[in-house]
Amino acid sequence: MKTEANFPYKFYLEESELPTAWYNVRADMKNKPAPLLNPDTTGNK
């Protein structure tokens, strides 16, 4: 099993490998996660 340190930072895909459709998993979740926060607007500096 790969650890987080072994995963590449970027993935380079050919144009033919790019996704043509996306699925919004969050829309179908029963227990939705907390909303995404912008670190610039949270007031934590």
C-alpha positions in Angstrom: 0.0 0.0 0.0 1.3 3.4 -0.9 1.7 6.0 1.8 0.8 9.6 1.3 4.4 10.5 0.7 4.7 8.2 -2.2 1.8 9.7 -4.2 2.8 12.0 -7.1 2.0 15.7 -6.6 0.8 16.1 -10.2 -0.7 13.8 -12.8 0.0 14.5 -16.5 -2.7 13.2 -18.9 -2.9 13.1 -22.6 -5.8 14.9 -24.1 -7.5 11.5 -24.8 -7.1 10.6 -21.1 -8.9 13.8 -19.8 -12.3 13.2 -18.2 -15.3 14.1 -20.4 -17.9 13.9 -17.6 -17.9 14.4 -13.8 -20.1 13.1 -11.0 -21.0 15.2 -8.0 -20.8 12.7 -5.2 -21.5 15.3 -2.5 -25.0 15.8 -3.9 -26.0 12.2 -3.2 -24.4 12.0 0.3 -26.8 11.5 3.2 -24.4 13.1 5.7 -22.8 16.0 3.9 -19.4 17.2 5.0 -18.8 20.7 6.3 -18.7 23.4 3.7 -15.3 24.2 2.2 -13.7 27.2 3.7 -11.4 29.8 2.2 -8.4 30.2 4.5 -8.2 33.9 3.6 -11.7 34.5 5.0 -11.7 32.4 8.2 -9.9 35.0 10.3 -7.2 32.5 11.4 -3.8 34.2 10.8 
